[in-house]
Amino acid sequence: MAFQLVASIALGAWLGSRLDRWLALKAPAFTIGLSLLFTVGSLVLIIRDLMKEKS
C-alpha cells in the first residue's frame, strides 16, 4: 500500500509537470492539482481495501 501511494503521487506530479511544460504555464497548477488528485484517489482506494479486509 505504501508503494501504491508513493507511485500515485509521483505519477501525478510527473503528469502535471509535463502538462505545465507543454502548456508553458508559469505556475505549477497541473503539478499541484494532479498530485493532490492522485493522492486523494490513492487514499480512497487504500481505505476501501482496508474496509474490505476488516469485514
mmCIF entry with sequence, helices, sheets and N, C-alpha, C, O atoms, coordinates in Angstrom:
data_MODEL
# 
_entry.id   MODEL 
# 
_entity.id                         1 
_entity.type                       polymer 
_entity.pdbx_number_of_molecules   1 
# 
_entity_poly.entity_id                      1 
_entity_poly.type                           'polypeptide(L)' 
_entity_poly.nstd_linkage                   no 
_entity_poly.nstd_monomer                   no 
_entity_poly.pdbx_seq_one_letter_code       MAFQLVASIALGAWLGSRLDRWLALKAPAFTIGLSLLFTVGSLVLIIRDLMKEKS 
_entity_poly.pdbx_seq_one_letter_code_can   MAFQLVASIALGAWLGSRLDRWLALKAPAFTIGLSLLFTVGSLVLIIRDLMKEKS 
_entity_poly.pdbx_strand_id                 A 
# 
loop_
_entity_poly_seq.entity_id 
_entity_poly_seq.num 
_entity_poly_seq.mon_id 
_entity_poly_seq.hetero 
1 1  MET n 
1 2  ALA n 
1 3  PHE n 
1 4  GLN n 
1 5  LEU n 
1 6  VAL n 
1 7  ALA n 
1 8  SER n 
1 9  ILE n 
1 10 ALA n 
1 11 LEU n 
1 12 GLY n 
1 13 ALA n 
1 14 TRP n 
1 15 LEU n 
1 16 GLY n 
1 17 SER n 
1 18 ARG n 
1 19 LEU n 
1 20 ASP n 
1 21 ARG n 
1 22 TRP n 
1 23 LEU n 
1 24 ALA n 
1 25 LEU n 
1 26 LYS n 
1 27 ALA n 
1 28 PRO n 
1 29 ALA n 
1 30 PHE n 
1 31 THR n 
1 32 ILE n 
1 33 GLY n 
1 34 LEU n 
1 35 SER n 
1 36 LEU n 
1 37 LEU n 
1 38 PHE n 
1 39 THR n 
1 40 VAL n 
1 41 GLY n 
1 42 SER n 
1 43 LEU n 
1 44 VAL n 
1 45 LEU n 
1 46 ILE n 
1 47 ILE n 
1 48 ARG n 
1 49 ASP n 
1 50 LEU n 
1 51 MET n 
1 52 LYS n 
1 53 GLU n 
1 54 LYS n 
1 55 SER n 
# 
_struct_asym.id          A 
_struct_asym.entity_id   1 
# 
loop_
_struct_conf.conf_type_id 
_struct_conf.id 
_struct_conf.pdbx_PDB_helix_id 
_struct_conf.beg_label_comp_id 
_struct_conf.beg_label_asym_id 
_struct_conf.beg_label_seq_id 
_struct_conf.pdbx_beg_PDB_ins_code 
_struct_conf.end_label_comp_id 
_struct_conf.end_label_asym_id 
_struct_conf.end_label_seq_id 
_struct_conf.pdbx_end_PDB_ins_code 
_struct_conf.beg_auth_comp_id 
_struct_conf.beg_auth_asym_id 
_struct_conf.beg_auth_seq_id 
_struct_conf.end_auth_comp_id 
_struct_conf.end_auth_asym_id 
_struct_conf.end_auth_seq_id 
_struct_conf.pdbx_PDB_helix_class 
_struct_conf.details 
_struct_conf.pdbx_PDB_helix_length 
HELX_P HELX_P1 AA1 ALA A 2  ? TRP A 22 ? ALA A 2  TRP A 22 1 ? 21 
HELX_P HELX_P2 AA2 ALA A 29 ? LYS A 54 ? ALA A 29 LYS A 54 1 ? 26 
# 
_struct_conf_type.id          HELX_P 
_struct_conf_type.criteria    ? 
_struct_conf_type.reference   ? 
# 
loop_
_atom_site.group_PDB 
_atom_site.id 
_atom_site.type_symbol 
_atom_site.label_atom_id 
_atom_site.label_alt_id 
_atom_site.label_comp_id 
_atom_site.label_asym_id 
_atom_site.label_entity_id 
_atom_site.label_seq_id 
_atom_site.pdbx_PDB_ins_code 
_atom_site.Cartn_x 
_atom_site.Cartn_y 
_atom_site.Cartn_z 
_atom_site.occupancy 
_atom_site.B_iso_or_equiv 
_atom_site.pdbx_formal_charge 
_atom_site.auth_seq_id 
_atom_site.auth_comp_id 
_atom_site.auth_asym_id 
_atom_site.auth_atom_id 
_atom_site.pdbx_PDB_model_num 
ATOM 1   N N  . MET A 1 1  ? 0.812   -1.190 0.000   1.00 0.00 ? 1  MET A N  1 
ATOM 2   C CA . MET A 1 1  ? 0.000   0.000  0.000   1.00 0.00 ? 1  MET A CA 1 
ATOM 3   C C  . MET A 1 1  ? 0.858   1.257  0.000   1.00 0.00 ? 1  MET A C  1 
ATOM 4   O O  . MET A 1 1  ? 0.515   2.241  -0.655  1.00 0.00 ? 1  MET A O  1 
ATOM 5   N N  . ALA A 1 2  ? 1.945   1.236  0.711   1.00 0.00 ? 2  ALA A N  1 
ATOM 6   C CA . ALA A 1 2  ? 2.816   2.407  0.750   1.00 0.00 ? 2  ALA A CA 1 
ATOM 7   C C  . ALA A 1 2  ? 3.401   2.680  -0.626  1.00 0.00 ? 2  ALA A C  1 
ATOM 8   O O  . ALA A 1 2  ? 3.497   3.833  -1.044  1.00 0.00 ? 2  ALA A O  1 
ATOM 9   N N  . PHE A 1 3  ? 3.795   1.623  -1.332  1.00 0.00 ? 3  PHE A N  1 
ATOM 10  C CA . PHE A 1 3  ? 4.333   1.798  -2.676  1.00 0.00 ? 3  PHE A CA 1 
ATOM 11  C C  . PHE A 1 3  ? 3.273   2.365  -3.612  1.00 0.00 ? 3  PHE A C  1 
ATOM 12  O O  . PHE A 1 3  ? 3.580   3.204  -4.459  1.00 0.00 ? 3  PHE A O  1 
ATOM 13  N N  . GLN A 1 4  ? 2.041   1.920  -3.470  1.00 0.00 ? 4  GLN A N  1 
ATOM 14  C CA . GLN A 1 4  ? 0.941   2.420  -4.290  1.00 0.00 ? 4  GLN A CA 1 
ATOM 15  C C  . GLN A 1 4  ? 0.751   3.920  -4.068  1.00 0.00 ? 4  GLN A C  1 
ATOM 16  O O  . GLN A 1 4  ? 0.560   4.663  -5.031  1.00 0.00 ? 4  GLN A O  1 
ATOM 17  N N  . LEU A 1 5  ? 0.800   4.370  -2.834  1.00 0.00 ? 5  LEU A N  1 
ATOM 18  C CA . LEU A 1 5  ? 0.628   5.784  -2.528  1.00 0.00 ? 5  LEU A CA 1 
ATOM 19  C C  . LEU A 1 5  ? 1.769   6.612  -3.107  1.00 0.00 ? 5  LEU A C  1 
ATOM 20  O O  . LEU A 1 5  ? 1.533   7.648  -3.730  1.00 0.00 ? 5  LEU A O  1 
ATOM 21  N N  . VAL A 1 6  ? 2.993   6.164  -2.905  1.00 0.00 ? 6  VAL A N  1 
ATOM 22  C CA . VAL A 1 6  ? 4.155   6.889  -3.419  1.00 0.00 ? 6  VAL A CA 1 
ATOM 23  C C  . VAL A 1 6  ? 4.142   6.914  -4.944  1.00 0.00 ? 6  VAL A C  1 
ATOM 24  O O  . VAL A 1 6  ? 4.440   7.941  -5.554  1.00 0.00 ? 6  VAL A O  1 
ATOM 25  N N  . ALA A 1 7  ? 3.801   5.795  -5.552  1.00 0.00 ? 7  ALA A N  1 
ATOM 26  C CA . ALA A 1 7  ? 3.774   5.726  -7.016  1.00 0.00 ? 7  ALA A CA 1 
ATOM 27  C C  . ALA A 1 7  ? 2.695   6.636  -7.592  1.00 0.00 ? 7  ALA A C  1 
ATOM 28  O O  . ALA A 1 7  ? 2.916   7.277  -8.619  1.00 0.00 ? 7  ALA A O  1 
ATOM 29  N N  . SER A 1 8  ? 1.547   6.703  -6.957  1.00 0.00 ? 8  SER A N  1 
ATOM 30  C CA . SER A 1 8  ? 0.482   7.553  -7.482  1.00 0.00 ? 8  SER A CA 1 
ATOM 31  C C  . SER A 1 8  ? 0.835   9.031  -7.348  1.00 0.00 ? 8  SER A C  1 
ATOM 32  O O  . SER A 1 8  ? 0.545   9.816  -8.251  1.00 0.00 ? 8  SER A O  1 
ATOM 33  N N  . ILE A 1 9  ? 1.453   9.420  -6.243  1.00 0.00 ? 9  ILE A N  1 
ATOM 34  C CA . ILE A 1 9  ? 1.877   10.809 -6.081  1.00 0.00 ? 9  ILE A CA 1 
ATOM 35  C C  . ILE A 1 9  ? 2.934   11.157 -7.124  1.00 0.00 ? 9  ILE A C  1 
ATOM 36  O O  . ILE A 1 9  ? 2.887   12.229 -7.728  1.00 0.00 ? 9  ILE A O  1 
ATOM 37  N N  . ALA A 1 10 ? 3.877   10.259 -7.333  1.00 0.00 ? 10 ALA A N  1 
ATOM 38  C CA . ALA A 1 10 ? 4.925   10.503 -8.323  1.00 0.00 ? 10 ALA A CA 1 
ATOM 39  C C  . ALA A 1 10 ? 4.347   10.593 -9.733  1.00 0.00 ? 10 ALA A C  1 
ATOM 40  O O  . ALA A 1 10 ? 4.760   11.445 -10.521 1.00 0.00 ? 10 ALA A O  1 
ATOM 41  N N  . LEU A 1 11 ? 3.397   9.722  -10.052 1.00 0.00 ? 11 LEU A N  1 
ATOM 42  C CA . LEU A 1 11 ? 2.773   9.758  -11.377 1.00 0.00 ? 11 LEU A CA 1 
ATOM 43  C C  . LEU A 1 11 ? 1.988   11.052 -11.581 1.00 0.00 ? 11 LEU A C  1 
ATOM 44  O O  . LEU A 1 11 ? 2.055   11.655 -12.652 1.00 0.00 ? 11 LEU A O  1 
ATOM 45  N N  . GLY A 1 12 ? 1.255   11.477 -10.572 1.00 0.00 ? 12 GLY A N  1 
ATOM 46  C CA . GLY A 1 12 ? 0.512   12.732 -10.665 1.00 0.00 ? 12 GLY A CA 1 
ATOM 47  C C  . GLY A 1 12 ? 1.434   13.924 -10.833 1.00 0.00 ? 12 GLY A C  1 
ATOM 48  O O  . GLY A 1 12 ? 1.147   14.827 -11.619 1.00 0.00 ? 12 GLY A O  1 
ATOM 49  N N  . ALA A 1 13 ? 2.538   13.935 -10.102 1.00 0.00 ? 13 ALA A N  1 
ATOM 50  C CA . ALA A 1 13 ? 3.497   15.037 -10.223 1.00 0.00 ? 13 ALA A CA 1 
ATOM 51  C C  . ALA A 1 13 ? 4.153   15.032 -11.598 1.00 0.00 ? 13 ALA A C  1 
ATOM 52  O O  . ALA A 1 13 ? 4.349   16.087 -12.202 1.00 0.00 ? 13 ALA A O  1 
ATOM 53  N N  . TRP A 1 14 ? 4.490   13.853 -12.088 1.00 0.00 ? 14 TRP A N  1 
ATOM 54  C CA . TRP A 1 14 ? 5.138   13.770 -13.400 1.00 0.00 ? 14 TRP A CA 1 
ATOM 55  C C  . TRP A 1 14 ? 4.193   14.224 -14.512 1.00 0.00 ? 14 TRP A C  1 
ATOM 56  O O  . TRP A 1 14 ? 4.574   15.011 -15.378 1.00 0.00 ? 14 TRP A O  1 
ATOM 57  N N  . LEU A 1 15 ? 2.951   13.717 -14.480 1.00 0.00 ? 15 LEU A N  1 
ATOM 58  C CA . LEU A 1 15 ? 1.973   14.128 -15.486 1.00 0.00 ? 15 LEU A CA 1 
ATOM 59  C C  . LEU A 1 15 ? 1.691   15.628 -15.407 1.00 0.00 ? 15 LEU A C  1 
ATOM 60  O O  . LEU A 1 15 ? 1.590   16.304 -16.430 1.00 0.00 ? 15 LEU A O  1 
ATOM 61  N N  . GLY A 1 16 ? 1.567   16.129 -14.203 1.00 0.00 ? 16 GLY A N  1 
ATOM 62  C CA . GLY A 1 16 ? 1.316   17.557 -14.021 1.00 0.00 ? 16 GLY A CA 1 
ATOM 63  C C  . GLY A 1 16 ? 2.451   18.420 -14.535 1.00 0.00 ? 16 GLY A C  1 
ATOM 64  O O  . GLY A 1 16 ? 2.217   19.450 -15.168 1.00 0.00 ? 16 GLY A O  1 
ATOM 65  N N  . SER A 1 17 ? 3.674   18.005 -14.266 1.00 0.00 ? 17 SER A N  1 
ATOM 66  C CA . SER A 1 17 ? 4.812   18.790 -14.751 1.00 0.00 ? 17 SER A CA 1 
ATOM 67  C C  . SER A 1 17 ? 4.899   18.755 -16.270 1.00 0.00 ? 17 SER A C  1 
ATOM 68  O O  . SER A 1 17 ? 5.257   19.750 -16.900 1.00 0.00 ? 17 SER A O  1 
ATOM 69  N N  . ARG A 1 18 ? 4.570   17.602 -16.861 1.00 0.00 ? 18 ARG A N  1 
ATOM 70  C CA . ARG A 1 18 ? 4.557   17.516 -18.327 1.00 0.00 ? 18 ARG A CA 1 
ATOM 71  C C  . ARG A 1 18 ? 3.495   18.445 -18.914 1.00 0.00 ? 18 ARG A C  1 
ATOM 72  O O  . ARG A 1 18 ? 3.746   19.131 -19.905 1.00 0.00 ? 18 ARG A O  1 
ATOM 73  N N  . LEU A 1 19 ? 2.319   18.466 -18.306 1.00 0.00 ? 19 LEU A N  1 
ATOM 74  C CA . LEU A 1 19 ? 1.255   19.358 -18.777 1.00 0.00 ? 19 LEU A CA 1 
ATOM 75  C C  . LEU A 1 19 ? 1.632   20.829 -18.599 1.00 0.00 ? 19 LEU A C  1 
ATOM 76  O O  . LEU A 1 19 ? 1.400   21.646 -19.490 1.00 0.00 ? 19 LEU A O  1 
ATOM 77  N N  . ASP A 1 20 ? 2.208   21.159 -17.454 1.00 0.00 ? 20 ASP A N  1 
ATOM 78  C CA . ASP A 1 20 ? 2.636   22.536 -17.218 1.00 0.00 ? 20 ASP A CA 1 
ATOM 79  C C  . ASP A 1 20 ? 3.670   22.969 -18.249 1.00 0.00 ? 20 ASP A C  1 
ATOM 80  O O  . ASP A 1 20 ? 3.617   24.085 -18.764 1.00 0.00 ? 20 ASP A O  1 
ATOM 81  N N  . ARG A 1 21 ? 4.600   22.086 -18.540 1.00 0.00 ? 21 ARG A N  1 
ATOM 82  C CA . ARG A 1 21 ? 5.639   22.403 -19.524 1.00 0.00 ? 21 ARG A CA 1 
ATOM 83  C C  . ARG A 1 21 ? 5.040   22.503 -20.928 1.00 0.00 ? 21 ARG A C  1 
ATOM 84  O O  . ARG A 1 21 ? 5.397   23.404 -21.688 1.00 0.00 ? 21 ARG A O  1 
ATOM 85  N N  . TRP A 1 22 ? 4.137   21.591 -21.278 1.00 0.00 ? 22 TRP A N  1 
ATOM 86  C CA . TRP A 1 22 ? 3.531   21.581 -22.607 1.00 0.00 ? 22 TRP A CA 1 
ATOM 87  C C  . TRP A 1 22 ? 2.682   22.835 -22.854 1.00 0.00 ? 22 TRP A C  1 
ATOM 88  O O  . TRP A 1 22 ? 2.681   23.391 -23.952 1.00 0.00 ? 22 TRP A O  1 
ATOM 89  N N  . LEU A 1 23 ? 1.950   23.274 -21.797 1.00 0.00 ? 23 LEU A N  1 
ATOM 90  C CA . LEU A 1 23 ? 1.112   24.457 -21.919 1.00 0.00 ? 23 LEU A CA 1 
ATOM 91  C C  . LEU A 1 23 ? 1.870   25.746 -21.608 1.00 0.00 ? 23 LEU A C  1 
ATOM 92  O O  . LEU A 1 23 ? 1.301   26.835 -21.692 1.00 0.00 ? 23 LEU A O  1 
ATOM 93  N N  . ALA A 1 24 ? 3.134   25.632 -21.254 1.00 0.00 ? 24 ALA A N  1 
ATOM 94  C CA . ALA A 1 24 ? 4.010   26.777 -20.951 1.00 0.00 ? 24 ALA A CA 1 
ATOM 95  C C  . ALA A 1 24 ? 3.432   27.651 -19.841 1.00 0.00 ? 24 ALA A C  1 
ATOM 96  O O  . ALA A 1 24 ? 3.398   28.876 -19.951 1.00 0.00 ? 24 ALA A O  1 
ATOM 97  N N  . LEU A 1 25 ? 2.984   27.004 -18.780 1.00 0.00 ? 25 LEU A N  1 
ATOM 98  C CA . LEU A 1 25 ? 2.454   27.737 -17.636 1.00 0.00 ? 25 LEU A CA 1 
ATOM 99  C C  . LEU A 1 25 ? 3.589   28.158 -16.713 1.00 0.00 ? 25 LEU A C  1 
ATOM 100 O O  . LEU A 1 25 ? 4.553   27.417 -16.518 1.00 0.00 ? 25 LEU A O  1 
ATOM 101 N N  . LYS A 1 26 ? 3.464   29.352 -16.147 1.00 0.00 ? 26 LYS A N  1 
ATOM 102 C CA . LYS A 1 26 ? 4.491   29.828 -15.209 1.00 0.00 ? 26 LYS A CA 1 
ATOM 103 C C  . LYS A 1 26 ? 4.312   29.204 -13.827 1.00 0.00 ? 26 LYS A C  1 
ATOM 104 O O  . LYS A 1 26 ? 5.287   28.874 -13.152 1.00 0.00 ? 26 LYS A O  1 
ATOM 105 N N  . ALA A 1 27 ? 3.059   29.050 -13.418 1.00 0.00 ? 27 ALA A N  1 
ATOM 106 C CA . ALA A 1 27 ? 2.758   28.443 -12.124 1.00 0.00 ? 27 ALA A CA 1 
ATOM 107 C C  . ALA A 1 27 ? 2.537   26.936 -12.319 1.00 0.00 ? 27 ALA A C  1 
ATOM 108 O O  . ALA A 1 27 ? 1.998   26.517 -13.343 1.00 0.00 ? 27 ALA A O  1 
ATOM 109 N N  . PRO A 1 28 ? 2.946   26.134 -11.353 1.00 0.00 ? 28 PRO A N  1 
ATOM 110 C CA . PRO A 1 28 ? 2.792   24.673 -11.480 1.00 0.00 ? 28 PRO A CA 1 
ATOM 111 C C  . PRO A 1 28 ? 1.379   24.196 -11.127 1.00 0.00 ? 28 PRO A C  1 
ATOM 112 O O  . PRO A 1 28 ? 1.206   23.360 -10.241 1.00 0.00 ? 28 PRO A O  1 
ATOM 113 N N  . ALA A 1 29 ? 0.393   24.721 -11.810 1.00 0.00 ? 29 ALA A N  1 
ATOM 114 C CA . ALA A 1 29 ? -1.008  24.429 -11.472 1.00 0.00 ? 29 ALA A CA 1 
ATOM 115 C C  . ALA A 1 29 ? -1.345  22.952 -11.651 1.00 0.00 ? 29 ALA A C  1 
ATOM 116 O O  . ALA A 1 29 ? -1.926  22.337 -10.756 1.00 0.00 ? 29 ALA A O  1 
ATOM 117 N N  . PHE A 1 30 ? -0.989  22.383 -12.786 1.00 0.00 ? 30 PHE A N  1 
ATOM 118 C CA . PHE A 1 30 ? -1.314  20.980 -13.029 1.00 0.00 ? 30 PHE A CA 1 
ATOM 119 C C  . PHE A 1 30 ? -0.479  20.050 -12.152 1.00 0.00 ? 30 PHE A C  1 
ATOM 120 O O  . PHE A 1 30 ? -0.957  18.991 -11.744 1.00 0.00 ? 30 PHE A O  1 
ATOM 121 N N  . THR A 1 31 ? 0.736   20.427 -11.865 1.00 0.00 ? 31 THR A N  1 
ATOM 122 C CA . THR A 1 31 ? 1.577   19.599 -10.995 1.00 0.00 ? 31 THR A CA 1 
ATOM 123 C C  . THR A 1 31 ? 0.938   19.474 -9.615  1.00 0.00 ? 31 THR A C  1 
ATOM 124 O O  . THR A 1 31 ? 0.828   18.376 -9.070  1.00 0.00 ? 31 THR A O  1 
ATOM 125 N N  . ILE A 1 32 ? 0.528   20.584 -9.068  1.00 0.00 ? 32 ILE A N  1 
ATOM 126 C CA . ILE A 1 32 ? -0.094  20.571 -7.747  1.00 0.00 ? 32 ILE A CA 1 
ATOM 127 C C  . ILE A 1 32 ? -1.457  19.881 -7.794  1.00 0.00 ? 32 ILE A C  1 
ATOM 128 O O  . ILE A 1 32 ? -1.767  19.041 -6.949  1.00 0.00 ? 32 ILE A O  1 
ATOM 129 N N  . GLY A 1 33 ? -2.258  20.241 -8.783  1.00 0.00 ? 33 GLY A N  1 
ATOM 130 C CA . GLY A 1 33 ? -3.600  19.685 -8.880  1.00 0.00 ? 33 GLY A CA 1 
ATOM 131 C C  . GLY A 1 33 ? -3.621  18.190 -9.088  1.00 0.00 ? 33 GLY A C  1 
ATOM 132 O O  . GLY A 1 33 ? -4.361  17.476 -8.411  1.00 0.00 ? 33 GLY A O  1 
ATOM 133 N N  . LEU A 1 34 ? -2.808  17.703 -10.026 1.00 0.00 ? 34 LEU A N  1 
ATOM 134 C CA . LEU A 1 34 ? -2.795  16.256 -10.278 1.00 0.00 ? 34 LEU A CA 1 
ATOM 135 C C  . LEU A 1 34 ? -2.151  15.484 -9.130  1.00 0.00 ? 34 LEU A C  1 
ATOM 136 O O  . LEU A 1 34 ? -2.559  14.359 -8.840  1.00 0.00 ? 34 LEU A O  1 
ATOM 137 N N  . SER A 1 35 ? -1.161  16.065 -8.478  1.00 0.00 ? 35 SER A N  1 
ATOM 138 C CA . SER A 1 35 ? -0.570  15.394 -7.314  1.00 0.00 ? 35 SER A CA 1 
ATOM 139 C C  . SER A 1 35 ? -1.621  15.211 -6.227  1.00 0.00 ? 35 SER A C  1 
ATOM 140 O O  . SER A 1 35 ? -1.737  14.134 -5.643  1.00 0.00 ? 35 SER A O  1 
ATOM 141 N N  . LEU A 1 36 ? -2.381  16.257 -5.960  1.00 0.00 ? 36 LEU A N  1 
ATOM 142 C CA . LEU A 1 36 ? -3.435  16.154 -4.946  1.00 0.00 ? 36 LEU A CA 1 
ATOM 143 C C  . LEU A 1 36 ? -4.532  15.187 -5.366  1.00 0.00 ? 36 LEU A C  1 
ATOM 144 O O  . LEU A 1 36 ? -5.004  14.390 -4.556  1.00 0.00 ? 36 LEU A O  1 
ATOM 145 N N  . LEU A 1 37 ? -4.938  15.254 -6.625  1.00 0.00 ? 37 LEU A N  1 
ATOM 146 C CA . LEU A 1 37 ? -5.982  14.363 -7.123  1.00 0.00 ? 37 LEU A CA 1 
ATOM 147 C C  . LEU A 1 37 ? -5.560  12.898 -7.031  1.00 0.00 ? 37 LEU A C  1 
ATOM 148 O O  . LEU A 1 37 ? -6.336  12.053 -6.586  1.00 0.00 ? 37 LEU A O  1 
ATOM 149 N N  . PHE A 1 38 ? -4.343  12.601 -7.446  1.00 0.00 ? 38 PHE A N  1 
ATOM 150 C CA . PHE A 1 38 ? -3.860  11.223 -7.397  1.00 0.00 ? 38 PHE A CA 1 
ATOM 151 C C  . PHE A 1 38 ? -3.668  10.771 -5.945  1.00 0.00 ? 38 PHE A C  1 
ATOM 152 O O  . PHE A 1 38 ? -3.892  9.601  -5.636  1.00 0.00 ? 38 PHE A O  1 
ATOM 153 N N  . THR A 1 39 ? -3.264  11.667 -5.061  1.00 0.00 ? 39 THR A N  1 
ATOM 154 C CA . THR A 1 39 ? -3.110  11.321 -3.639  1.00 0.00 ? 39 THR A CA 1 
ATOM 155 C C  . THR A 1 39 ? -4.459  10.961 -3.031  1.00 0.00 ? 39 THR A C  1 
ATOM 156 O O  . THR A 1 39 ? -4.586  9.942  -2.353  1.00 0.00 ? 39 THR A O  1 
ATOM 157 N N  . VAL A 1 40 ? -5.460  11.793 -3.271  1.00 0.00 ? 40 VAL A N  1 
ATOM 158 C CA . VAL A 1 40 ? -6.796  11.522 -2.727  1.00 0.00 ? 40 VAL A CA 1 
ATOM 159 C C  . VAL A 1 40 ? -7.351  10.223 -3.309  1.00 0.00 ? 40 VAL A C  1 
ATOM 160 O O  . VAL A 1 40 ? -7.916  9.406  -2.582  1.00 0.00 ? 40 VAL A O  1 
ATOM 161 N N  . GLY A 1 41 ? -7.189  10.034 -4.611  1.00 0.00 ? 41 GLY A N  1 
ATOM 162 C CA . GLY A 1 41 ? -7.662  8.800  -5.231  1.00 0.00 ? 41 GLY A CA 1 
ATOM 163 C C  . GLY A 1 41 ? -7.000  7.569  -4.661  1.00 0.00 ? 41 GLY A C  1 
ATOM 164 O O  . GLY A 1 41 ? -7.657  6.556  -4.423  1.00 0.00 ? 41 GLY A O  1 
ATOM 165 N N  . SER A 1 42 ? -5.711  7.650  -4.444  1.00 0.00 ? 42 SER A N  1 
ATOM 166 C CA . SER A 1 42 ? -4.982  6.521  -3.882  1.00 0.00 ? 42 SER A CA 1 
ATOM 167 C C  . SER A 1 42 ? -5.427  6.243  -2.443  1.00 0.00 ? 42 SER A C  1 
ATOM 168 O O  . SER A 1 42 ? -5.583  5.087  -2.048  1.00 0.00 ? 42 SER A O  1 
ATOM 169 N N  . LEU A 1 43 ? -5.627  7.298  -1.673  1.00 0.00 ? 43 LEU A N  1 
ATOM 170 C CA . LEU A 1 43 ? -6.083  7.110  -0.293  1.00 0.00 ? 43 LEU A CA 1 
ATOM 171 C C  . LEU A 1 43 ? -7.473  6.489  -0.253  1.00 0.00 ? 43 LEU A C  1 
ATOM 172 O O  . LEU A 1 43 ? -7.752  5.653  0.606   1.00 0.00 ? 43 LEU A O  1 
ATOM 173 N N  . VAL A 1 44 ? -8.338  6.883  -1.165  1.00 0.00 ? 44 VAL A N  1 
ATOM 174 C CA . VAL A 1 44 ? -9.681  6.287  -1.230  1.00 0.00 ? 44 VAL A CA 1 
ATOM 175 C C  . VAL A 1 44 ? -9.578  4.790  -1.523  1.00 0.00 ? 44 VAL A C  1 
ATOM 176 O O  . VAL A 1 44 ? -10.253 3.983  -0.885  1.00 0.00 ? 44 VAL A O  1 
ATOM 177 N N  . LEU A 1 45 ? -8.742  4.424  -2.478  1.00 0.00 ? 45 LEU A N  1 
ATOM 178 C CA . LEU A 1 45 ? -8.575  3.002  -2.799  1.00 0.00 ? 45 LEU A CA 1 
ATOM 179 C C  . LEU A 1 45 ? -7.995  2.217  -1.631  1.00 0.00 ? 45 LEU A C  1 
ATOM 180 O O  . LEU A 1 45 ? -8.420  1.092  -1.364  1.00 0.00 ? 45 LEU A O  1 
ATOM 181 N N  . ILE A 1 46 ? -7.035  2.799  -0.941  1.00 0.00 ? 46 ILE A N  1 
ATOM 182 C CA . ILE A 1 46 ? -6.433  2.120  0.214   1.00 0.00 ? 46 ILE A CA 1 
ATOM 183 C C  . ILE A 1 46 ? -7.462  1.925  1.314   1.00 0.00 ? 46 ILE A C  1 
ATOM 184 O O  . ILE A 1 46 ? -7.535  0.853  1.914   1.00 0.00 ? 46 ILE A O  1 
ATOM 185 N N  . ILE A 1 47 ? -8.262  2.958  1.584   1.00 0.00 ? 47 ILE A N  1 
ATOM 186 C CA . ILE A 1 47 ? -9.280  2.849  2.632   1.00 0.00 ? 47 ILE A CA 1 
ATOM 187 C C  . ILE A 1 47 ? -10.322 1.801  2.255   1.00 0.00 ? 47 ILE A C  1 
ATOM 188 O O  . ILE A 1 47 ? -10.760 1.033  3.112   1.00 0.00 ? 47 ILE A O  1 
ATOM 189 N N  . ARG A 1 48 ? -10.725 1.760  0.985   1.00 0.00 ? 48 ARG A N  1 
ATOM 190 C CA . ARG A 1 48 ? -11.676 0.731  0.552   1.00 0.00 ? 48 ARG A CA 1 
ATOM 191 C C  . ARG A 1 48 ? -11.099 -0.673 0.735   1.00 0.00 ? 48 ARG A C  1 
ATOM 192 O O  . ARG A 1 48 ? -11.795 -1.580 1.191   1.00 0.00 ? 48 ARG A O  1 
ATOM 193 N N  . ASP A 1 49 ? -9.826  -0.849 0.378   1.00 0.00 ? 49 ASP A N  1 
ATOM 194 C CA . ASP A 1 49 ? -9.196  -2.156 0.556   1.00 0.00 ? 49 ASP A CA 1 
ATOM 195 C C  . ASP A 1 49 ? -9.147  -2.540 2.031   1.00 0.00 ? 49 ASP A C  1 
ATOM 196 O O  . ASP A 1 49 ? -9.402  -3.694 2.377   1.00 0.00 ? 49 ASP A O  1 
ATOM 197 N N  . LEU A 1 50 ? -8.826  -1.594 2.895   1.00 0.00 ? 50 LEU A N  1 
ATOM 198 C CA . LEU A 1 50 ? -8.749  -1.889 4.313   1.00 0.00 ? 50 LEU A CA 1 
ATOM 199 C C  . LEU A 1 50 ? -10.123 -2.226 4.886   1.00 0.00 ? 50 LEU A C  1 
ATOM 200 O O  . LEU A 1 50 ? -10.242 -3.090 5.754   1.00 0.00 ? 50 LEU A O  1 
ATOM 201 N N  . MET A 1 51 ? -11.155 -1.543 4.401   1.00 0.00 ? 51 MET A N  1 
ATOM 202 C CA . MET A 1 51 ? -12.510 -1.828 4.893   1.00 0.00 ? 51 MET A CA 1 
ATOM 203 C C  . MET A 1 51 ? -12.957 -3.226 4.437   1.00 0.00 ? 51 MET A C  1 
ATOM 204 O O  . MET A 1 51 ? -13.647 -3.918 5.186   1.00 0.00 ? 51 MET A O  1 
ATOM 205 N N  . LYS A 1 52 ? -12.578 -3.651 3.233   1.00 0.00 ? 52 LYS A N  1 
ATOM 206 C CA . LYS A 1 52 ? -12.932 -4.994 2.770   1.00 0.00 ? 52 LYS A CA 1 
ATOM 207 C C  . LYS A 1 52 ? -12.234 -6.065 3.598   1.00 0.00 ? 52 LYS A C  1 
ATOM 208 O O  . LYS A 1 52 ? -12.830 -7.090 3.930   1.00 0.00 ? 52 LYS A O  1 
ATOM 209 N N  . GLU A 1 53 ? -10.963 -5.822 3.932   1.00 0.00 ? 53 GLU A N  1 
ATOM 210 C CA . GLU A 1 53 ? -10.217 -6.803 4.728   1.00 0.00 ? 53 GLU A CA 1 
ATOM 211 C C  . GLU A 1 53 ? -10.747 -6.902 6.134   1.00 0.00 ? 53 GLU A C  1 
ATOM 212 O O  . GLU A 1 53 ? -10.686 -7.967 6.748   1.00 0.00 ? 53 GLU A O  1 
ATOM 213 N N  . LYS A 1 54 ? -11.271 -5.799 6.658   1.00 0.00 ? 54 LYS A N  1 
ATOM 214 C CA . LYS A 1 54 ? -11.749 -5.773 8.039   1.00 0.00 ? 54 LYS A CA 1 
ATOM 215 C C  . LYS A 1 54 ? -13.035 -6.575 8.196   1.00 0.00 ? 54 LYS A C  1 
ATOM 216 O O  . LYS A 1 54 ? -13.246 -7.197 9.237   1.00 0.00 ? 54 LYS A O  1 
ATOM 217 N N  . SER A 1 55 ? -13.891 -6.572 7.189   1.00 0.00 ? 55 SER A N  1 
ATOM 218 C CA . SER A 1 55 ? -15.170 -7.273 7.334   1.00 0.00 ? 55 SER A CA 1 
ATOM 219 C C  . SER A 1 55 ? -15.137 -8.688 6.844   1.00 0.00 ? 55 SER A C  1 
ATOM 220 O O  . SER A 1 55 ? -16.149 -9.387 6.909   1.00 0.00 ? 55 SER A O  1 
# 
